[in-house]
Amino acid sequence: MTIPRFVGRPDWYNTFNPETLAATGTPLRWGVIATGNIATTVTTDLALLEDAVLQAVSSRSQTSAAAFADKFGFTTHYFDGGPSGAAAPGHLQLLADPEVDVVYVATPHGQHFDIVRAALENGKHVLCEKALTITSAETRALIELARAKGLFLMEAVWARFVPGFQRALEIITSGEIGEIKWVRGDLGFVAPNDPALRIWAPNDGGGALLDLTVYPLLWAWGTLGQPEKVAATGSLTSFGVDGLNTITLSYANGSQAQLISGLVSQGPGRATISGTLGYIETVNSLNNPKELFISGPGGATRTETFEEPGSGYTYQLREVTRCIQAGLTESATMPLDDSLSIMELFDEVRSQLGLSYTNDTRTDI
């Protein structure tokens, strides 16, 4: 039987009570960099953890930084050209704040490398939104720096930690649906045709690949592991990024995965994992399934449902907290080597699609 690279539940899963979100150790003082939609959603969940102190937030805009700080009760806010650093960017002022222990980076992909590097150089632990960087060279450099500094670093692939995904892995590793032979996953929506949006901007790492593909890939990577071969097709938009991509992953044992991601059409957003004795299908969202449909041996079926606090981000936030409190520099559930291997896979996909980014030619790594 094929065993996933990351199996079962994280160490804290069976003892973590999502209803209490109780403190698990010394409180951590958080800094949040950026004030957009994802920062708002994640910070809402971060505020649910009793051992999370909302210390500082930064934005380019004084108005945005102040509003965000007021909304969530941050102690301090920074903004470009603020009083703490003359003309310094707000995020650099935050990173110089000795009261901040760990930062959550929620800027567009293209800014991740420079901000995370600065955070590590300032002695901060880091949780960075996916994709961690735009290229594998950038990812490798950040991993080397974090390890040299002895600091915690994790890519915020929150979907690895949610109950529905963890339960699916538990069922698969139990052998109930047999050996996994194929995986299929899709995720797509129609993005507004607005060139000002970061999702279409090459400088920001725009396109479907870095924004969406991590989610269907999650199911293939978790059940079949790293593929032997990758074949990708897709179409580039007039903005110069991929509006649609289809990826086929092939494995040495003959298993395959088919993944579709797009910003030009609406899809069901579903994952199916097919084994020799049965299959699992996500009933709704594949990135945070609240229901799993399981068809087991002999055609017996059932549906399992899951409840969780907040929007589902508390699980990855609890993992970051647990790791830092325990003196760990990375998570066994979202290891840095996985972030690097997946970015190398994305580099290969981009090569096959003819998709390039400004960061591909940087020389300061």
C-alpha positions, 0 to 999 in steps of 0.5 A: 500500500502507498503511504502518504508523506505526511500521514495521520493527525498532527501531534496536537490534534487529538487533544486540541479542543476547538471549542475552548481554544485554550492556551497551550503555553507562553503567549506569543506576540503576533505581528500581521503584515498587510491588511487585505481580505486574507489578513482579515480572515486569518486574524479573526481566527487568530484572535480566538486563540487564548495564547495569541497576543495581537501586538502589531499590524502594518500597512502601506496606508496609515488609514488601513493600519489604524482601522485594522488595529482598532478592529482587532485590538492590536497594541501598535500599528505601523505604516509607510513613512510613519513616526517610527521610521521616517520614510521606512516601509511599515513592515520594516518598522514592525519587524524592528519592534522587539515586542513582536515574536512571530509575524504572519505575512499576508502580502501578494506572493511577489513580496513574500521573499523580501519580507520573509527574509527581512523578518528572519534577519530581524529574528522573527518567527514567520508564518507566510501565506502560500505560495511561500515564494514565486520560485524554488530558488527563493524558497530554498534561500529562505529555508537555508536562512531560517535554519541558519538562524534557528527560527520557525518558518512555515508556509500557510497551507492551512488546508493541511490542518483542517479536520476534513483533510486530516480525517481523509488521510486517517481513513486512507492510511487505515487501508479502508479504501485500499491502494490509491490508484487515482486522484482528481481535484479541481478548483476554479472561479471567474475572476474579474477582468480587471488588470489592477487586481494582483491575481492577474499581475506577473510581478505579484505571481498572479495566475491560477497556479500559485493561487489555486493549484496548491489545493487540488495538489494537496490531495494528490501529494497527501495520498500519493506523495511526490510524483515521478513525472509531471505533464502540464497544459494550460492557457495564458491570459492577455495579462501574461499569467495562466488563466487555466492549467491542467496537470497530470502527475504520474507515479512509479506504481502506475497511479495518476492524479489529474488536477485542474485550476482556473480563474476563467470558469466555475467548477465544483471544487471537489476532490476524489480519491479512488482506491482498490476497495472504495473511494472518498469524495469531498462533498463541498469545498476541497480546501476545507471539506465539512463533509466526506462521502466514503464508499468502502468495501462491498459498496457500503457508504457513509457521510462524515461531517465536521465542525470547527471554530472560526473559518478553519485557520485556527488549526494551522495557527495552533500548530505554529503556536505549538511548534514555537512554544516547543522550540521547534523550527518547522512543522512535521505536518507542513515541513519546509522540504515539502514547500521546496519540492512543491515549488520545484514542481511549480517551476516545472509546470511554469516551464511547460506552460511558458509562464515566467515571472519577474522574480525568475531573473533576480540576482540577489538570492 
